[in-house]
């Protein structure tokens, strides 16, 4: 039981973290939709996050029923007890995480780790949809917010960013702007993106001066290996 | 202000219950002690005679109350609280011992207060619980077992049954030495020894400037006691407003130590909450467990962590052991977090170094039967809290200005009373009424049982409202929009084809209630059938045809205490009896029948019930599954309404030919309550009445800060009770309006510019406009205005890079809890 001030505070990464830790079910409780006491309607944000998380779970082979969001008021004690009892029963019926899905433990771990690393990328790619409250919509419209194809596409072929050694002028702009400090930048040395640190936000791509155009976006192909350190010095011709 | 409370009735005064003679006859107060963790057997229910659990327990209701002949000892009035407290004791007894057999001997079950009807059903539906309607007498004590017998009547005759323990549900008496108190303060008492109070202002004694609150005004339940106290406070505020704040001193806390660089040194305090947690969770083992956790340098148990000695202990131990984080494993932080934060401030460390593990509401209260598992869960929750505590950071709070104006929605008795009391303490008040006239439901009532002329009272009140320079009345007003937060609300109103904007610091919702329009008993089809309010109006107008009736029938509980409306409308029994007494006075020859389910004339209203019975108003009880039947017939040239009802005493059908029929129609939530609830973002209970922050302890507050409630929108109530609650709401509103600032939480967002990629996801998620782009050398980044931030954390979960974080609920803090949940 973890307290947050609004169900909208529940981050996609929290849900994945709980499953990665071996939790068999995750429940998010929020106020009744449309009855936010504080104007934020964060419960709609929680709903969108859950709809996305369920598709992601599906994509990696986890049963999406292990994640549930419910809305009720503080006066709904009895309903809350009923919902929790029901959820517990259903999760128990699904069996332990992974086993119920017929997934090998190591395989499950690596899939969850891989998708957890992509959370920033997913948040950026789905920014608009995550922020659009599905007010007065039907269940079918909820379901349609994120489609399986869209998630398969997103997670199947995530983009990568790569600095073309032949174009990089070592101006350090990208490195200064990278939120993750994932770019190795030394004066007069060709910059290199550390792929394991990179969150694929595309900031480097956006800020690389157009006259250089050194940052390239790669999709569906492996990223070329970085130049060996001794070959990174820029040979300027003047 | 006189608040001396009450004294429980002493059953030794009438020596007919064997109290003091038979050891296993105890009073409800004795039993309350038995249930208590600090009681004689540490919360075990044991018999004094053999220290064994009683298996068969009987409650005898109305001990010392509702006495027909008070000269023999006891009181004529109904104490009003015993039915429900006995049910509570039954529920607790069943929680102690699921096999216990509990029997309540009663005369009527008076579940007249909010949520009481459901509570009664919950008790009645427990296995092994019997409610028996019968007068009883104590038989004898059985020498070997010390069991006690009770004789009671059944349809088959008198029965004698043996019980292990008998609990006397004793009533409420005036406080000790009430005569001395009255003499000292120069106030008059009523015949029962309680303070005389004015029917139009039930906090006012007979001496100006002396106010009374709580049970000294007569038998009173907790919520009424609480709001009469706030209400009396508000009236005193009206007199002493010019002295407000003159004697206050700022509290001085020791300087805050900077512990940011220290290793976490965590102290864990585990609360028994009397028996609430301790009876279910093995507390000593959780303390031992806490000590095994990393960074925990100290742990102890406490009987009640919130008691002032325990709170002091937290402060002292924090200082002594050099703690820099404190985990209190107790109840929900909703009520007591401020208290425990204060203990940290007293110890000289930042108050945000407190973390609470809720092992009561989230644990012991819901897993009462699973002691082992709940002990394990308590350990899990403590471990998670300890994990989070390691990451807590010191935070500073903000002062926000308070707009000194009040908005009161609803211009009935409640709204007007609140508005005047607030205005009399020097604040501007905007009073909104949707109808074209002020007055609300009270416009339809002639006089009250106590003899108050309601119309005269109302005229006087309306005059005062209109004449008050600080009360601004808008009738025919429509609220189009409202928003803001405590101290700084903004409401838009459509009035007289204009749009008005009102800025206000507090809001009081007094939107009243409606009357159910009966669909049964020929209402609306036959003009001789009316509601009790229409009857009241026709009596006030001295309607000839009505007054010349030979016979009149009243049917109680029309439209409530059923599946659609599972509550009692509280006022109808007394309202019908009032009408019956008025009719008897105007036409003593009229035959009046009241068909009822339970007569719920609580408190002094009981005396009017007895008076009506004495004047030969006939009371006939009916069962909900065998409701009366009404048809219009003509007999011997007389057109009558023939009411058929089963007489439970005779056990056969009675036919009553009535000239008029009055239906005690339910009080129902106002039709536009839903809209008010949505606009002001407050809650309703399952019946559609406003849901207060705490049904007993915060009966005029909403959960949302700065919004208060009063009157019938909260629950059906009498005029005197409405006035009392309205003053109560004013008193609560003043606690805010009298301050220049409110403190805003330190749990707000902060941006780490280095990590911000300027995507704007946070900015679009913020409803309060607390976030905006700022230009930096590294391009556009998000910036926070912390005063506007409400701490919801939506921005935090939208941020891809973790550049924005909600203090006190950071990713690190929450993830530490998620991780700790799975460690064993």
Interface residues (C-beta under 8 A of the other chain):
Chain A: X1 X2 X3 X4 X5 X6 X8 X9 X10 X11 X12 X13 X14 X17 X18 X21 X22 X23 X34 X35 X36 X37 X38 X39 X40 X41 X42 X45 X49 X73 X74 X75 X81 X119 X120 X121 X123 X124 X127 X130 X131 X176 X177 X179 X180 X181 X199 X201 X203 X207
Chain B: X333 X358 X362 X366 X381 X384 X483 X485 X678 X681 X682 X683 X684 X685 X686 X691 X703 X704 X747 X754 X755 X756 X757 X759 X761 X764 X765 X767 X768 X778 X779 X790 X791 X792 X793 X794 X796 X797 X798 X799 X800 X801 X803 X806 X809 X811 X814 X815 X817 X818 X819 X821 X822
